[in-house]
Amino acid sequence: MVRIISEPTRVPVPGGKVIDEYVGRVNSGDDGLSIAHMTAPAGWSEPAQAPEFTEYTVVLRGTVVVEHADGVTEVPAGQAFVAAPGEKVRYSAGPEGAEYVAVCTPAFSPETAGREE
């Protein structure tokens, strides 16, 4: 049976970033996968994390900057990147901000994000 998800759940985060989860633990009760649309303002950044899930990200607008063990990678609109489980990463937005879609397997949760405080 097809399930229609008519509205996302907005997940509050600091720094002006907006996360709208369409599929996942919060909005649809799915724990195997999460799909979220994110918008981050210019200059936004978050603490480093080493999540327990694989994160696939498609950049729709602007640039997502990814700090990782091998350096810093700027991912512009029209490109995608994959962060493996246990890989320490830190995300930020480029000077024009960023709009992107992230897919996590299994689904994102704050407990499995591995964020540094």
C-alpha positions as CSV (number, residue, x, y, z in Angstrom):
1,M,0.0,0.0,0.0
2,V,1.2,3.5,-0.8
3,R,1.6,5.9,2.1
4,I,1.3,9.6,1.3
5,I,3.4,11.9,3.5
6,S,1.7,15.2,3.0
7,E,3.8,17.4,5.2
8,P,7.3,17.2,6.8
9,T,8.1,17.7,10.4
10,R,10.4,20.7,11.0
11,V,13.2,19.6,13.3
12,P,14.6,22.6,15.3
13,V,18.3,23.2,15.2
14,P,20.5,26.1,16.2
15,G,22.2,28.6,13.9
16,G,19.3,29.3,11.5
17,K,19.4,25.9,9.6
18,V,16.0,24.4,8.7
19,I,15.5,20.7,8.6
20,D,12.2,19.3,7.2
21,E,12.1,15.6,7.6
22,Y,9.8,13.8,5.2
23,V,10.6,10.2,6.0
24,G,12.3,9.0,9.2
25,R,12.0,8.4,12.8
26,V,10.4,11.8,13.6
27,N,7.9,12.3,10.8
28,S,6.9,8.9,9.5
29,G,8.1,6.4,12.1
30,D,10.5,4.7,9.7
31,D,13.8,3.7,11.3
32,G,15.5,2.1,8.2
33,L,15.8,5.4,6.3
34,S,15.4,9.1,6.6
35,I,15.0,11.7,4.0
36,A,15.2,15.4,4.9
37,H,15.3,18.7,3.0
38,M,17.6,21.2,4.6
39,T,18.3,24.9,4.1
40,A,21.3,26.5,5.8
41,P,22.2,30.2,5.7
42,A,25.5,31.6,4.7
43,G,28.1,31.0,7.4
44,W,26.2,28.2,9.1
45,S,28.2,25.4,10.6
46,E,27.6,22.5,13.1
47,P,29.8,20.6,15.4
48,A,31.8,17.6,14.1
49,Q,30.1,14.3,14.2
50,A,30.9,10.6,13.5
51,P,27.4,9.2,12.8
52,E,26.5,5.5,13.0
53,F,24.6,5.8,9.6
54,T,25.6,6.4,6.0
55,E,24.6,9.8,4.8
56,Y,23.9,10.5,1.1
57,T,23.6,14.2,0.3
58,V,22.5,15.9,-2.9
59,V,23.2,19.7,-3.0
60,L,20.4,21.6,-4.8
61,R,21.6,25.2,-4.3
62,G,24.8,26.8,-2.9
63,T,27.6,24.9,-1.5
64,V,28.0,22.4,1.4
65,V,31.5,22.4,2.9
66,V,32.6,19.0,4.3
67,E,35.6,18.8,6.7
68,H,36.9,15.3,7.0
69,A,40.1,13.3,7.7
70,D,41.5,14.0,4.3
71,G,40.9,17.7,4.3
72,V,38.0,20.0,3.3
73,T,35.8,19.4,0.3
74,E,33.4,21.9,-1.2
75,V,30.3,20.3,-2.8
76,P,28.4,22.7,-5.1
77,A,24.9,22.5,-6.4
78,G,24.4,19.7,-8.8
79,Q,26.8,17.3,-7.0
80,A,26.4,14.8,-4.2
81,F,28.6,13.2,-1.5
82,V,28.5,10.2,0.7
83,A,29.7,10.1,4.3
84,A,30.3,6.6,5.6
85,P,29.3,5.4,9.1
86,G,32.0,6.3,11.7
87,E,33.6,8.9,9.4
88,K,34.2,12.1,11.3
89,V,32.7,15.0,9.4
90,R,31.8,18.6,10.0
91,Y,29.3,20.4,7.7
92,S,29.0,24.1,7.0
93,A,27.4,26.2,4.3
94,G,29.3,28.3,1.7
95,P,29.1,32.1,1.4
96,E,25.7,31.8,-0.5
97,G,24.2,29.3,2.0
98,A,23.1,25.8,0.9
99,E,19.9,23.9,0.1
100,Y,20.2,20.1,0.1
101,V,18.5,16.7,0.6
102,A,20.1,14.2,2.9
103,V,19.2,10.5,3.0
104,C,20.4,8.5,6.0
105,T,20.5,4.7,6.3
106,P,19.5,3.7,8.9
107,A,17.4,6.7,9.8
108,F,18.9,9.7,11.5
109,S,18.5,10.0,15.2
110,P,20.2,12.4,17.6
111,E,21.5,9.4,19.6
112,T,23.3,7.9,16.5
113,A,24.6,11.2,15.0
114,G,27.7,11.0,17.2
115,R,27.9,14.8,17.5
116,E,30.7,16.3,19.5
117,E,29.7,18.8,22.1
